[in-house]
Amino acid sequence: APPIPGGGPRPAMAQRRPSVDSAASSKRFRAAIDESIDDFLCPITQALPLDPVFADDGKVYERTAIEEWLTKQQRSPVTNLPMGTRVVAATQIKALIERMVKTDALPEDKVSDWKKRIEQQELVVET
């Protein structure tokens, strides 16, 4: 290494161990995904929604669960504050959940119920 101007030799660069770094990075990435997916769980059903919607409180819900909730009360299930009955399809959330489930990016305990409900839904469509 060329000398540092006005000083001694350039300090040796720390050598990275790619397998250790990538394993640690992979572990951090997996932990972030596992924690983040909880944000997509419906606060009413505590499951990943098949038909996710945003409600007026800004939260993501299973469409049927929040629609049923709002027929009985017009308060947020999360904050208990008054809210309207409008729901909007969360198409990007739906696509993200589907992609993460299909690529096995999510832990099985979070997706097993979702997979069963998808199978049941497909059986109903076929009959």
N, CA, C and O atoms as a printed pandas DataFrame, in Angstrom:
     atom_number atom_name residue_name chain_id  residue_number  x_coord  y_coord  z_coord
0              1         N          ALA        A               1    0.847   -1.180    0.000
1              2        CA          ALA        A               1    0.000    0.000    0.000
2              3         C          ALA        A               1    0.886    1.234    0.000
3              4         O          ALA        A               1    1.908    1.261    0.686
4              5         N          PRO        A               2    0.508    2.257   -0.760
5              6        CA          PRO        A               2    1.317    3.472   -0.768
6              7         C          PRO        A               2    1.251    4.154    0.594
7              8         O          PRO        A               2    0.245    4.062    1.297
8              9         N          PRO        A               3    2.326    4.834    0.955
9             10        CA          PRO        A               3    2.335    5.483    2.271
10            11         C          PRO        A               3    1.331    6.626    2.322
11            12         O          PRO        A               3    1.016    7.240    1.302
12            13         N          ILE        A               4    0.834    6.901    3.518
13            14        CA          ILE        A               4   -0.065    8.029    3.739
14            15         C          ILE        A               4    0.797    9.282    3.765
15            16         O          ILE        A               4    1.828    9.299    4.439
16            17         N          PRO        A               5    0.396   10.352    3.037
17            18        CA          PRO        A               5    1.208   11.576    3.032
18            19         C          PRO        A               5    1.469   12.070    4.458
19            20         O          PRO        A               5    0.544   12.231    5.254
20            21         N          GLY        A               6    2.730   12.304    4.756
21            22        CA          GLY        A               6    3.125   12.825    6.056
22            23         C          GLY        A               6    3.113   11.784    7.153
23            24         O          GLY        A               6    3.194   12.144    8.327
24            25         N          GLY        A               7    3.016   10.523    6.823
25            26        CA          GLY        A               7    2.950    9.528    7.879
26            27         C          GLY        A               7    3.463    8.186    7.435
27            28         O          GLY        A               7    4.097    8.058    6.387
28            29         N          GLY        A               8    3.195    7.227    8.210
29            30        CA          GLY        A               8    3.669    5.869    7.968
30            31         C          GLY        A               8    2.824    5.158    6.931
31            32         O          GLY        A               8    2.073    5.785    6.185
32            33         N          PRO        A               9    2.956    3.856    6.895
33            34        CA          PRO        A               9    2.216    3.065    5.903
34            35         C          PRO        A               9    0.704    3.106    6.163
35            36         O          PRO        A               9    0.249    3.337    7.283
36            37         N          ARG        A              10   -0.047    2.874    5.095
37            38        CA          ARG        A              10   -1.510    2.835    5.181
38            39         C          ARG        A              10   -1.912    1.642    6.062
39            40         O          ARG        A              10   -1.358    0.553    5.908
40            41         N          PRO        A              11   -2.869    1.835    6.984
41            42        CA          PRO        A              11   -3.280    0.716    7.840
42            43         C          PRO        A              11   -3.914   -0.391    7.008
43            44         O          PRO        A              11   -4.580   -0.130    6.006
44            45         N          ALA        A              12   -3.701   -1.608    7.431
45            46        CA          ALA        A              12   -4.274   -2.755    6.720
46            47         C          ALA        A              12   -5.784   -2.717    6.854
47            48         O          ALA        A              12   -6.312   -2.462    7.937
48            49         N          MET        A              13   -6.477   -2.969    5.756
49            50        CA          MET        A              13   -7.933   -2.997    5.784
50            51         C          MET        A              13   -8.379   -4.289    6.455
51            52         O          MET        A              13   -7.802   -5.353    6.232
52            53         N          ALA        A              14   -9.403   -4.179    7.271
53            54        CA          ALA        A              14   -9.944   -5.374    7.923
54            55         C          ALA        A              14  -10.498   -6.288    6.836
55            56         O          ALA        A              14  -11.233   -5.854    5.949
56            57         N          GLN        A              15  -10.139   -7.524    6.926
57            58        CA          GLN        A              15  -10.637   -8.474    5.939
58            59         C          GLN        A              15  -12.015   -8.952    6.367
59            60         O          GLN        A              15  -12.210   -9.360    7.512
60            61         N          ARG        A              16  -12.974   -8.900    5.442
61            62        CA          ARG        A              16  -14.331   -9.368    5.722
62            63         C          ARG        A              16  -14.396  -10.867    5.506
63            64         O          ARG        A              16  -13.722  -11.423    4.639
64            65         N          ARG        A              17  -15.196  -11.482    6.292
65            66        CA          ARG        A              17  -15.474  -12.893    6.084
66            67         C          ARG        A              17  -16.858  -12.983    5.449
67            68         O          ARG        A              17  -17.863  -12.925    6.158
68            69         N          PRO        A              18  -16.930  -13.122    4.128
69            70        CA          PRO        A              18  -18.217  -13.049    3.432
70            71         C          PRO        A              18  -19.262  -13.999    3.978
71            72         O          PRO        A              18  -20.422  -13.609    4.114
72            73         N          SER        A              19  -18.903  -15.215    4.291
73            74        CA          SER        A              19  -19.920  -16.168    4.748
74            75         C          SER        A              19  -20.494  -15.752    6.092
75            76         O          SER        A              19  -21.690  -15.917    6.333
76            77         N          VAL        A              20  -19.655  -15.215    6.968
77            78        CA          VAL        A              20  -20.139  -14.772    8.270
78            79         C          VAL        A              20  -20.994  -13.524    8.097
79            80         O          VAL        A              20  -22.072  -13.427    8.682
80            81         N          ASP        A              21  -20.516  -12.555    7.287
81            82        CA          ASP        A              21  -21.263  -11.332    7.046
82            83         C          ASP        A              21  -22.610  -11.628    6.386
83            84         O          ASP        A              21  -23.633  -11.073    6.786
84            85         N          SER        A              22  -22.610  -12.490    5.389
85            86        CA          SER        A              22  -23.861  -12.775    4.696
86            87         C          SER        A              22  -24.806  -13.569    5.589
87            88         O          SER        A              22  -26.020  -13.388    5.502
88            89         N          ALA        A              23  -24.289  -14.430    6.435
89            90        CA          ALA        A              23  -25.148  -15.178    7.365
90            91         C          ALA        A              23  -25.779  -14.223    8.368
91            92         O          ALA        A              23  -26.970  -14.330    8.660
92            93         N          ALA        A              24  -24.991  -13.289    8.898
93            94        CA          ALA        A              24  -25.518  -12.316    9.858
94            95         C          ALA        A              24  -26.535  -11.402    9.173
95            96         O          ALA        A              24  -27.575  -11.078    9.747
96            97         N          SER        A              25  -26.228  -10.994    7.953
97            98        CA          SER        A              25  -27.135  -10.138    7.197
98            99         C          SER        A              25  -28.440  -10.879    6.912
99           100         O          SER        A              25  -29.525  -10.314    7.043
100          101         N          SER        A              26  -28.325  -12.133    6.526
101          102        CA          SER        A              26  -29.505  -12.952    6.248
102          103         C          SER        A              26  -30.359  -13.112    7.500
103          104         O          SER        A              26  -31.587  -13.069    7.429
104          105         N          LYS        A              27  -29.717  -13.294    8.627
105          106        CA          LYS        A              27  -30.443  -13.451    9.891
106          107         C          LYS        A              27  -31.182  -12.158   10.254
107          108         O          LYS        A              27  -32.331  -12.201   10.692
108          109         N          ARG        A              28  -30.517  -11.005   10.069
109          110        CA          ARG        A              28  -31.159   -9.719   10.335
110          111         C          ARG        A              28  -32.335   -9.494    9.389
111          112         O          ARG        A              28  -33.388   -9.001    9.795
112          113         N          PHE        A              29  -32.140   -9.864    8.120
113          114        CA          PHE        A              29  -33.189   -9.710    7.117
114          115         C          PHE        A              29  -34.396  -10.562    7.475
115          116         O          PHE        A              29  -35.532  -10.092    7.400
116          117         N          ARG        A              30  -34.162  -11.805    7.862
117          118        CA          ARG        A              30  -35.241  -12.721    8.254
118          119         C          ARG        A              30  -35.989  -12.176    9.469
119          120         O          ARG        A              30  -37.219  -12.221    9.508
120          121         N          ALA        A              31  -35.262  -11.664   10.455
121          122        CA          ALA        A              31  -35.888  -11.103   11.656
122          123         C          ALA        A              31  -36.753   -9.893   11.297
123          124         O          ALA        A              31  -37.846   -9.728   11.838
124          125         N          ALA        A              32  -36.269   -9.057   10.393
125          126        CA          ALA        A              32  -37.034   -7.872    9.980
126          127         C          ALA        A              32  -38.322   -8.277    9.273
127          128         O          ALA        A              32  -39.371   -7.675    9.501
128          129         N          ILE        A              33  -38.251   -9.287    8.423
129          130        CA          ILE        A              33  -39.448   -9.775    7.731
130          131         C          ILE        A              33  -40.434  -10.350    8.742
131          132         O          ILE        A              33  -41.625  -10.043    8.698
132          133         N          ASP        A              34  -39.933  -11.188    9.656
133          134        CA          ASP        A              34  -40.808  -11.816   10.647
134          135         C          ASP        A              34  -41.530  -10.761   11.487
135          136         O          ASP        A              34  -42.719  -10.895   11.775
136          137         N          GLU        A              35  -40.807   -9.718   11.876
137          138        CA          GLU        A              35  -41.417   -8.656   12.690
138          139         C          GLU        A              35  -42.365   -7.795   11.857
139          140         O          GLU        A              35  -43.425   -7.393   12.337
140          141         N          SER        A              36  -41.989   -7.512   10.617
141          142        CA          SER        A              36  -42.799   -6.637    9.771
142          143         C          SER        A              36  -44.114   -7.282    9.372
143          144         O          SER        A              36  -45.113   -6.581    9.213
144          145         N          ILE        A              37  -44.142   -8.575    9.210
145          146        CA          ILE        A              37  -45.373   -9.225    8.753
146          147         C          ILE        A              37  -46.478   -9.076    9.788
147          148         O          ILE        A              37  -47.658   -9.138    9.441
148          149         N          ASP        A              38  -46.120   -8.879   11.049
149          150        CA          ASP        A              38  -47.140   -8.665   12.073
150          151         C          ASP        A              38  -47.961   -7.412   11.789
151          152         O          ASP        A              38  -49.115   -7.321   12.208
152          153         N          ASP        A              39  -47.376   -6.442   11.076
153          154        CA          ASP        A              39  -48.106   -5.230   10.711
154          155         C          ASP        A              39  -49.230   -5.523    9.723
155          156         O          ASP        A              39  -50.167   -4.735    9.600
156          157         N          PHE        A              40  -49.144   -6.641    9.024
157          158        CA          PHE        A              40  -50.171   -7.003    8.048
158          159         C          PHE        A              40  -51.262   -7.887    8.638
159          160         O          PHE        A              40  -52.275   -8.125    7.980
160          161         N          LEU        A              41  -51.084   -8.374    9.849
161          162        CA          LEU        A              41  -52.113   -9.214   10.468
162          163         C          LEU        A              41  -53.351   -8.376   10.738
163          164         O          LEU        A              41  -53.252   -7.244   11.213
164          165         N          CYS        A              42  -54.500   -8.925   10.437
165          166        CA          CYS        A              42  -55.759   -8.234   10.712
166          167         C          CYS        A              42  -55.931   -8.132   12.222
167          168         O          CYS        A              42  -55.842   -9.148   12.911
168          169         N          PRO        A              43  -56.175   -6.933   12.759
169          170        CA          PRO        A              43  -56.348   -6.790   14.199
170          171         C          PRO        A              43  -57.568   -7.538   14.742
171          172         O          PRO        A              43  -57.636   -7.821   15.938
172          173         N          ILE        A              44  -58.522   -7.858   13.881
173          174        CA          ILE        A              44  -59.722   -8.574   14.333
174          175         C          ILE        A              44  -59.490  -10.078   14.319
175          176         O          ILE        A              44  -59.758  -10.758   15.310
176          177         N          THR        A              45  -58.991  -10.602   13.197
177          178        CA          THR        A              45  -58.812  -12.054   13.057
178          179         C          THR        A              45  -57.454  -12.545   13.529
179          180         O          THR        A              45  -57.275  -13.738   13.776
180          181         N          GLN        A              46  -56.488  -11.627   13.658
181          182        CA          GLN        A              46  -55.100  -11.962   13.998
182          183         C          GLN        A              46  -54.466  -12.899   12.972
183          184         O          GLN        A              46  -53.577  -13.683   13.303
184          185         N          ALA        A              47  -54.934  -12.810   11.717
185          186        CA          ALA        A              47  -54.404  -13.640   10.632
186          187         C          ALA        A              47  -54.052  -12.747    9.442
187          188         O          ALA        A              47  -54.524  -11.615    9.337
188          189         N          LEU        A              48  -53.217  -13.275    8.551
189          190        CA          LEU        A              48  -52.937  -12.561    7.309
190          191         C          LEU        A              48  -54.216  -12.494    6.483
191          192         O          LEU        A              48  -54.861  -13.523    6.281
192          193         N          PRO        A              49  -54.596  -11.332    6.007
193          194        CA          PRO        A              49  -55.836  -11.236    5.244
194          195         C          PRO        A              49  -55.707  -11.794    3.832
195          196         O          PRO        A              49  -54.676  -11.643    3.176
196          197         N          LEU        A              50  -56.784  -12.445    3.378
197          198        CA          LEU        A              50  -56.866  -12.899    1.987
198          199         C          LEU        A              50  -57.310  -11.736    1.102
199          200         O          LEU        A              50  -56.874  -11.613   -0.043
200          201         N          ASP        A              51  -58.173  -10.894    1.643
201          202        CA          ASP        A              51  -58.695   -9.736    0.918
202          203         C          ASP        A              51  -58.457   -8.496    1.784
203          204         O          ASP        A              51  -59.388   -7.969    2.393
204          205         N          PRO        A              52  -57.199   -8.035    1.834
205          206        CA          PRO        A              52  -56.878   -6.917    2.724
206          207         C          PRO        A              52  -57.465   -5.593    2.243
207          208         O          PRO        A              52  -57.493   -5.297    1.049
208          209         N          VAL        A              53  -57.928   -4.815    3.204
209          210        CA          VAL        A              53  -58.444   -3.477    2.927
210          211         C          VAL        A              53  -57.887   -2.508    3.964
211          212         O          VAL        A              53  -57.549   -2.892    5.083
212          213         N          PHE        A              54  -57.801   -1.247    3.563
213          214        CA          PHE        A              54  -57.493   -0.180    4.513
214          215         C          PHE        A              54  -58.823    0.379    4.994
215          216         O          PHE        A              54  -59.726    0.620    4.193
216          217         N          ALA        A              55  -58.945    0.586    6.296
217          218        CA          ALA        A              55  -60.127    1.235    6.853
218          219         C          ALA        A              55  -59.777    2.687    7.167
219          220         O          ALA        A              55  -58.627    3.103    7.028
220          221         N          ASP        A              56  -60.773    3.442    7.587
221          222        CA          ASP        A              56  -60.572    4.867    7.865
222          223         C          ASP        A              56  -59.566    5.143    8.976
223          224         O          ASP        A              56  -59.067    6.263    9.089
224          225         N          ASP        A              57  -59.263    4.143    9.795
225          226        CA          ASP        A              57  -58.255    4.355   10.854
226          227         C          ASP        A              57  -56.837    4.105   10.344
227          228         O          ASP        A              57  -55.873    4.200   11.104
228          229         N          GLY        A              58  -56.710    3.777    9.026
229          230        CA          GLY        A              58  -55.394    3.581    8.428
230          231         C          GLY        A              58  -54.821    2.192    8.608
231          232         O          GLY        A              58  -53.709    1.926    8.151
232          233         N          LYS        A              59  -55.541    1.305    9.258
233          234        CA          LYS        A              59  -55.067   -0.057    9.507
234          235         C          LYS        A              59  -55.517   -0.986    8.389
235          236         O          LYS        A              59  -56.473   -0.699    7.668
236          237         N          VAL        A              60  -54.812   -2.106    8.258
237          238        CA          VAL        A              60  -55.157   -3.135    7.277
238          239         C          VAL        A              60  -55.990   -4.209    7.974
239          240         O          VAL        A              60  -55.636   -4.683    9.054
240          241         N          TYR        A              61  -57.099   -4.585    7.340
241          242        CA          TYR        A              61  -58.012   -5.591    7.889
242          243         C          TYR        A              61  -58.388   -6.604    6.817
243          244         O          TYR        A              61  -58.230   -6.351    5.623
244          245         N          GLU        A              62  -58.885   -7.752    7.259
245          246        CA          GLU        A              62  -59.573   -8.684    6.369
246          247         C          GLU        A              62  -60.908   -8.028    6.049
247          248         O          GLU        A              62  -61.631   -7.613    6.955
248          249         N          ARG        A              63  -61.240   -7.931    4.758
249          250        CA          ARG        A              63  -62.450   -7.209    4.341
250          251         C          ARG        A              63  -63.698   -7.674    5.098
251          252         O          ARG        A              63  -64.420   -6.852    5.662
252          253         N          THR        A              64  -63.953   -8.973    5.114
253          254        CA          THR        A              64  -65.189   -9.456    5.745
254          255         C          THR        A              64  -65.212   -9.145    7.241
255          256         O          THR        A              64  -66.272   -8.846    7.791
256          257         N          ALA        A              65  -64.068   -9.211    7.896
257          258        CA          ALA        A              65  -64.016   -8.966    9.342
258          259         C          ALA        A              65  -64.321   -7.506    9.674
259          260         O          ALA        A              65  -65.106   -7.237   10.584
260          261         N          ILE        A              66  -63.720   -6.566    8.959
261          262        CA          ILE        A              66  -63.953   -5.149    9.273
262          263         C          ILE        A              66  -65.344   -4.718    8.826
263          264         O          ILE        A              66  -65.979   -3.896    9.488
264          265         N          GLU        A              67  -65.824   -5.263    7.709
265          266        CA          GLU        A              67  -67.174   -4.898    7.278
266          267         C          GLU        A              67  -68.207   -5.365    8.300
267          268         O          GLU        A              67  -69.147   -4.634    8.613
268          269         N          GLU        A              68  -68.034   -6.577    8.820
269          270        CA          GLU        A              68  -68.946   -7.083    9.858
270          271         C          GLU        A              68  -68.829   -6.235   11.126
271          272         O          GLU        A              68  -69.839   -5.883   11.737
272          273         N          TRP        A              69  -67.605   -5.910   11.517
273          274        CA          TRP        A              69  -67.362   -5.072   12.699
274          275         C          TRP        A              69  -68.097   -3.735   12.571
275          276         O          TRP        A              69  -68.747   -3.276   13.510
276          277         N          LEU        A              70  -67.981   -3.128   11.397
277          278        CA          LEU        A              70  -68.558   -1.797   11.195
278          279         C          LEU        A              70  -70.077   -1.802   11.101
279          280         O          LEU        A              70  -70.697   -0.746   11.228
280          281         N          THR        A              71  -70.697   -2.965   10.882
281          282        CA          THR        A              71  -72.164   -3.020   10.923
282          283         C          THR        A              71  -72.652   -2.934   12.370
283          284         O          THR        A              71  -73.794   -2.547   12.618
284          285         N          LYS        A              72  -71.798   -3.290   13.316
285          286        CA          LYS        A              72  -72.174   -3.283   14.734
286          287         C          LYS        A              72  -71.734   -2.015   15.450
287          288         O          LYS        A              72  -72.404   -1.562   16.379
288          289         N          GLN        A              73  -70.625   -1.444   15.030
289          290        CA          GLN        A              73  -70.103   -0.230   15.670
290          291         C          GLN        A              73  -69.210    0.519   14.705
291          292         O          GLN        A              73  -68.531   -0.081   13.872
292          293         N          GLN        A              74  -69.216    1.812   14.823
293          294        CA          GLN        A              74  -68.381    2.628   13.944
294          295         C          GLN        A              74  -67.216    3.208   14.738
295          296         O          GLN        A              74  -67.004    4.419   14.787
296          297         N          ARG        A              75  -66.478    2.305   15.352
297          298        CA          ARG        A              75  -65.274    2.652   16.107
298          299         C          ARG        A              75  -64.151    1.738   15.649
299          300         O          ARG        A              75  -64.383    0.591   15.268
300          301         N          SER        A              76  -62.942    2.254   15.690
301          302        CA          SER        A              76  -61.778    1.461   15.302
302          303         C          SER        A              76  -61.582    0.315   16.281
303          304         O          SER        A              76  -61.615    0.524   17.493
304          305         N          PRO        A              77  -61.377   -0.895   15.770
305          306        CA          PRO        A              77  -61.068   -2.031   16.653
306          307         C          PRO        A              77  -59.712   -1.868   17.350
307          308         O          PRO        A              77  -59.447   -2.512   18.366
308          309         N          VAL        A              78  -58.868   -1.010   16.800
309          310        CA          VAL        A              78  -57.525   -0.817   17.345
310          311         C          VAL        A              78  -57.501    0.316   18.368
311          312         O          VAL        A              78  -56.968    0.151   19.466
312          313         N          THR        A              79  -58.074    1.460   18.013
313          314        CA          THR        A              79  -57.976    2.645   18.882
314          315         C          THR        A              79  -59.252    2.930   19.666
315          316         O          THR        A              79  -59.227    3.686   20.637
316          317         N          ASN        A              80  -60.362    2.331   19.253
317          318        CA          ASN        A              80  -61.684    2.582   19.824
318          319         C          ASN        A              80  -62.185    4.002   19.544
319          320         O          ASN        A              80  -63.166    4.444   20.144
320          321         N          LEU        A              81  -61.525    4.705   18.651
321          322        CA          LEU        A              81  -61.971    6.042   18.264
322          323         C          LEU        A              81  -63.026    5.929   17.167
323          324         O          LEU        A              81  -63.019    4.966   16.400
324          325         N          PRO        A              82  -63.928    6.897   17.084
325          326        CA          PRO        A              82  -64.931    6.865   16.010
326          327         C          PRO        A              82  -64.251    6.845   14.636
327          328         O          PRO        A              82  -63.212    7.474   14.430
328          329         N          MET        A              83  -64.858    6.115   13.713
329          330        CA          MET        A              83  -64.343    6.084   12.345
330          331         C          MET        A              83  -65.473    5.786   11.384
331          332         O          MET        A              83  -66.513    5.250   11.767
332          333         N          GLY        A              84  -65.251    6.145   10.123
333          334        CA          GLY        A              84  -66.241    5.910    9.084
334          335         C          GLY        A              84  -66.270    4.446    8.657
335          336         O          GLY        A              84  -65.502    3.622    9.154
336          337         N          THR        A              85  -67.160    4.146    7.737
337          338        CA          THR        A              85  -67.346    2.760    7.293
338          339         C          THR        A              85  -66.671    2.466    5.963
339          340         O          THR        A              85  -66.788    1.360    5.436
340          341         N          ARG        A              86  -65.969    3.443    5.423
341          342        CA          ARG        A              86  -65.329    3.255    4.111
342          343         C          ARG        A              86  -64.112    2.344    4.226
343          344         O          ARG        A              86  -63.283    2.511    5.121
344          345         N          VAL        A              87  -64.010    1.379    3.314
345          346        CA          VAL        A              87  -62.815    0.542    3.207
346          347         C          VAL        A              87  -62.322    0.598    1.766
347          348         O          VAL        A              87  -63.111    0.712    0.828
348          349         N          VAL        A              88  -61.011    0.515    1.609
349          350        CA          VAL        A              88  -60.386    0.590    0.287
350          351         C          VAL        A              88  -59.489   -0.627    0.107
351          352         O          VAL        A              88  -58.703   -0.961    0.994
352          353         N          ALA        A              89  -59.605   -1.286   -1.034
353          354        CA          ALA        A              89  -58.777   -2.462   -1.313
354          355         C          ALA        A              89  -57.293   -2.118   -1.181
355          356         O          ALA        A              89  -56.828   -1.110   -1.714
356          357         N          ALA        A              90  -56.566   -2.963   -0.471
357          358        CA          ALA        A              90  -55.115   -2.786   -0.289
358          359         C          ALA        A              90  -54.412   -3.738   -1.248
359          360         O          ALA        A              90  -53.834   -4.744   -0.838
360          361         N          THR        A              91  -54.472   -3.397   -2.539
361          362        CA          THR        A              91  -53.984   -4.315   -3.569
362          363         C          THR        A              91  -52.483   -4.563   -3.483
363          364         O          THR        A              91  -52.029   -5.674   -3.756
364          365         N          GLN        A              92  -51.706   -3.548   -3.108
365          366        CA          GLN        A              92  -50.260   -3.754   -2.996
366          367         C          GLN        A              92  -49.932   -4.642   -1.795
367          368         O          GLN        A              92  -49.011   -5.457   -1.853
368          369         N          ILE        A              93  -50.683   -4.483   -0.716
369          370        CA          ILE        A              93  -50.481   -5.339    0.458
370          371         C          ILE        A              93  -50.827   -6.786    0.092
371          372         O          ILE        A              93  -50.116   -7.719    0.466
372          373         N          LYS        A              94  -51.923   -6.957   -0.638
373          374        CA          LYS        A              94  -52.338   -8.305   -1.065
374          375         C          LYS        A              94  -51.249   -8.951   -1.919
375          376         O          LYS        A              94  -50.895  -10.110   -1.702
376          377         N          ALA        A              95  -50.719   -8.206   -2.888
377          378        CA          ALA        A              95  -49.673   -8.746   -3.766
378          379         C          ALA        A              95  -48.420   -9.078   -2.970
379          380         O          ALA        A              95  -47.784  -10.103   -3.216
380          381         N          LEU        A              96  -48.060   -8.224   -2.024
381          382        CA          LEU        A              96  -46.876   -8.459   -1.197
382          383         C          LEU        A              96  -47.043   -9.718   -0.346
383          384         O          LEU        A              96  -46.132  -10.541   -0.264
384          385         N          ILE        A              97  -48.206   -9.865    0.284
385          386        CA          ILE        A              97  -48.458  -11.064    1.102
386          387         C          ILE        A              97  -48.375  -12.310    0.232
387          388         O          ILE        A              97  -47.710  -13.279    0.596
388          389         N          GLU        A              98  -49.048  -12.290   -0.917
389          390        CA          GLU        A              98  -49.035  -13.456   -1.809
390          391         C          GLU        A              98  -47.621  -13.803   -2.247
391          392         O          GLU        A              98  -47.239  -14.973   -2.246
392          393         N          ARG        A              99  -46.844  -12.794   -2.622
393          394        CA          ARG        A              99  -45.468  -13.036   -3.072
394          395         C          ARG        A              99  -44.621  -13.608   -1.936
395          396         O          ARG        A              99  -43.841  -14.536   -2.148
396          397         N          MET        A             100  -44.773  -13.058   -0.741
397          398        CA          MET        A             100  -43.970  -13.532    0.390
398          399         C          MET        A             100  -44.357  -14.946    0.801
399          400         O          MET        A             100  -43.499  -15.730    1.208
400          401         N          VAL        A             101  -45.632  -15.277    0.698
401          402        CA          VAL        A             101  -46.071  -16.642    1.022
402          403         C          VAL        A             101  -45.552  -17.620   -0.033
403          404         O          VAL        A             101  -45.003  -18.668    0.311
404          405         N          LYS        A             102  -45.719  -17.288   -1.300
405          406        CA          LYS        A             102  -45.332  -18.196   -2.387
406          407         C          LYS        A             102  -43.835  -18.433   -2.462
407          408         O          LYS        A             102  -43.404  -19.484   -2.937
408          409         N          THR        A             103  -43.029  -17.476   -2.003
409          410        CA          THR        A             103  -41.574  -17.641   -2.043
410          411         C          THR        A             103  -41.019  -18.170   -0.719
411          412         O          THR        A             103  -39.805  -18.231   -0.527
412          413         N          ASP        A             104  -41.915  -18.548    0.184
413          414        CA          ASP        A             104  -41.511  -19.071    1.501
414          415         C          ASP        A             104  -40.645  -18.084    2.280
415          416         O          ASP        A             104  -39.759  -18.485    3.034
416          417         N          ALA        A             105  -40.907  -16.783    2.091
417          418        CA          ALA        A             105  -40.159  -15.764    2.819
418          419         C          ALA        A             105  -40.673  -15.586    4.239
419          420         O          ALA        A             105  -40.011  -14.969    5.073
420          421         N          LEU        A             106  -41.859  -16.131    4.512
421          422        CA          LEU        A             106  -42.470  -15.961    5.829
422          423         C          LEU        A             106  -42.435  -17.261    6.615
423          424         O          LEU        A             106  -42.446  -18.343    6.028
424          425         N          PRO        A             107  -42.394  -17.162    7.940
425          426        CA          PRO        A             107  -42.397  -18.373    8.751
426          427         C          PRO        A             107  -43.732  -19.116    8.630
427          428         O          PRO        A             107  -44.791  -18.501    8.512
428          429         N          GLU        A             108  -43.659  -20.414    8.660
429          430        CA          GLU        A             108  -44.835  -21.262    8.455
430          431         C          GLU        A             108  -45.955  -20.963    9.451
431          432         O          GLU        A             108  -47.131  -21.022    9.091
432          433         N          ASP        A             109  -45.605  -20.645   10.692
433          434        CA          ASP        A             109  -46.653  -20.378   11.686
434          435         C          ASP        A             109  -47.488  -19.147   11.323
435          436         O          ASP        A             109  -48.624  -19.017   11.780
436          437         N          LYS        A             110  -46.944  -18.256   10.518
437          438        CA          LYS        A             110  -47.675  -17.059   10.103
438          439         C          LYS        A             110  -48.526  -17.319    8.860
439          440         O          LYS        A             110  -49.496  -16.600    8.617
440          441         N          VAL        A             111  -48.177  -18.332    8.075
441          442        CA          VAL        A             111  -48.844  -18.507    6.784
442          443         C          VAL        A             111  -49.679  -19.777    6.663
443          444         O          VAL        A             111  -50.421  -19.916    5.690
444          445         N          SER        A             112  -49.590  -20.693    7.594
445          446        CA          SER        A             112  -50.312  -21.963    7.439
446          447         C          SER        A             112  -51.820  -21.738    7.355
447          448         O          SER        A             112  -52.484  -22.348    6.517
448          449         N          ASP        A             113  -52.368  -20.879    8.203
449          450        CA          ASP        A             113  -53.801  -20.592    8.166
450          451         C          ASP        A             113  -54.173  -19.902    6.858
451          452         O          ASP        A             113  -55.215  -20.200    6.274
452          453         N          TRP        A             114  -53.326  -18.981    6.394
453          454        CA          TRP        A             114  -53.570  -18.272    5.140
454          455         C          TRP        A             114  -53.644  -19.269    3.986
455          456         O          TRP        A             114  -54.541  -19.186    3.146
456          457         N          LYS        A             115  -52.695  -20.217    3.946
457          458        CA          LYS        A             115  -52.669  -21.219    2.872
458          459         C          LYS        A             115  -53.926  -22.083    2.899
459          460         O          LYS        A             115  -54.483  -22.395    1.847
460          461         N          LYS        A             116  -54.379  -22.475    4.092
461          462        CA          LYS        A             116  -55.601  -23.289    4.207
462          463         C          LYS        A             116  -56.810  -22.519    3.696
463          464         O          LYS        A             116  -57.646  -23.070    2.980
464          465         N          ARG        A             117  -56.900  -21.238    4.066
465          466        CA          ARG        A             117  -58.045  -20.434    3.627
466          467         C          ARG        A             117  -58.020  -20.212    2.116
467          468         O          ARG        A             117  -59.077  -20.186    1.485
468          469         N          ILE        A             118  -56.845  -20.054    1.528
469          470        CA          ILE        A             118  -56.729  -19.916    0.061
470          471         C          ILE        A             118  -57.233  -21.197   -0.608
471          472         O          ILE        A             118  -57.991  -21.136   -1.577
472          473         N          GLU        A             119  -56.810  -22.365   -0.089
473          474        CA          GLU        A             119  -57.258  -23.641   -0.652
474          475         C          GLU        A             119  -58.773  -23.765   -0.563
475          476         O          GLU        A             119  -59.416  -24.196   -1.520
476          477         N          GLN        A             120  -59.350  -23.391    0.576
477          478        CA          GLN        A             120  -60.807  -23.461    0.740
478          479         C          GLN        A             120  -61.503  -22.533   -0.237
479          480         O          GLN        A             120  -62.523  -22.889   -0.827
480          481         N          GLN        A             121  -60.943  -21.328   -0.407
481          482        CA          GLN        A             121  -61.510  -20.361   -1.327
482          483         C          GLN        A             121  -61.479  -20.896   -2.768
483          484         O          GLN        A             121  -62.438  -20.731   -3.523
484          485         N          GLU        A             122  -60.364  -21.535   -3.132
485          486        CA          GLU        A             122  -60.239  -22.084   -4.491
486          487         C          GLU        A             122  -61.214  -23.239   -4.702
487          488         O          GLU        A             122  -61.750  -23.400   -5.799
488          489         N          LEU        A             123  -61.455  -24.056   -3.652
489          490        CA          LEU        A             123  -62.421  -25.136   -3.768
490          491         C          LEU        A             123  -63.828  -24.596   -3.984
491          492         O          LEU        A             123  -64.594  -25.153   -4.771
492          493         N          VAL        A             124  -64.169  -23.524   -3.295
493          494        CA          VAL        A             124  -65.487  -22.906   -3.442
494          495         C          VAL        A             124  -65.651  -22.358   -4.855
495          496         O          VAL        A             124  -66.724  -22.490   -5.444
496          497         N          VAL        A             125  -64.617  -21.753   -5.402
497          498        CA          VAL        A             125  -64.666  -21.194   -6.761
498          499         C          VAL        A             125  -64.846  -22.310   -7.785
499          500         O          VAL        A             125  -65.578  -22.148   -8.761
500          501         N          GLU        A             126  -64.172  -23.456   -7.563
501          502        CA          GLU        A             126  -64.250  -24.577   -8.512
502          503         C          GLU        A             126  -65.612  -25.236   -8.518
503          504         O          GLU        A             126  -66.025  -25.761   -9.552
504          505         N          THR        A             127  -66.324  -25.231   -7.406
505          506        CA          THR        A             127  -67.619  -25.939   -7.337
506          507         C          THR        A             127  -68.788  -25.049   -7.654
507          508         O          THR        A             127  -69.932  -25.503   -7.636
